[in-house]
């Protein structure tokens, strides 16, 4: 049923938002995709929703393939559909979903090191390329290199050579982009780490307050998931789950540093997986229902 309900939820939600009116995309959020601020807001939102609908199936299949939930379920699609409406309209650009795809690729490669340790060098380079591309789009996302290091250490394949190979992969897209920038006189782009904790500074509007509440909520959910996995999984599964939590922590740091903005695209993949696992594994029905209701309340408040 979830295979039909989750896409239907996205479609119905999109129709309601289009009827109610979509605010103009705020180009100040996306330096790379700023030109989308000139597009009709309804067209941008419709394209973004269509891509999200397709990615819901891809995401659900990937999580099942990796076996991160401990069982076969389509609940991932439902949780992702709800997370979709937690993305602020101002940053919901259709091209921004390329960042989401890169997060799926990064997570897939980080987990693949366990299954194919002989390919660890190749995976490190490929993962580094995706992180480098991500860093060209979102400030501070080069922190995802920590996830690369985590995957090598936890899988027992870490070596100085493989770390260097991963760094070379990371530098490759930066090198080629800046080479083109030199030829065509574009603005150079380099990885930056300007964390100013924007979410906690300045005037606290509705979105900032909800962002802090959402982060606190996900921190609690992540802690619950760690205890759940620790008590019912093998050492190998626990180590693989650490990668998901590490991914979530990096996304949380980016949101904390930049505010409830485009950084959510880094956090949405691990956040969806963690929340889905908790809803599936928590034995106390009242606690599970409370988590789901609180999540729904935050999503509704963001869209009200």
Secondary structure as UniProt FT lines:
FT   HELIX           2..20
FT   TURN            27..29
FT   TURN            32..33
FT   HELIX           34..38
FT   HELIX           41..66
FT   TURN            67..69
FT   HELIX           75..84
FT   TURN            85..86
FT   HELIX           89..91
FT   HELIX           94..96
FT   HELIX           97..115
FT   HELIX           117..119
FT   HELIX           120..137
FT   TURN            139..140
FT   HELIX           141..144
FT   HELIX           145..154
FT   TURN            155..156
FT   HELIX           160..184
FT   HELIX           198..200
FT   HELIX           206..232
FT   HELIX           235..258
FT   TURN            262..263
FT   HELIX           264..281
FT   HELIX           285..302
//
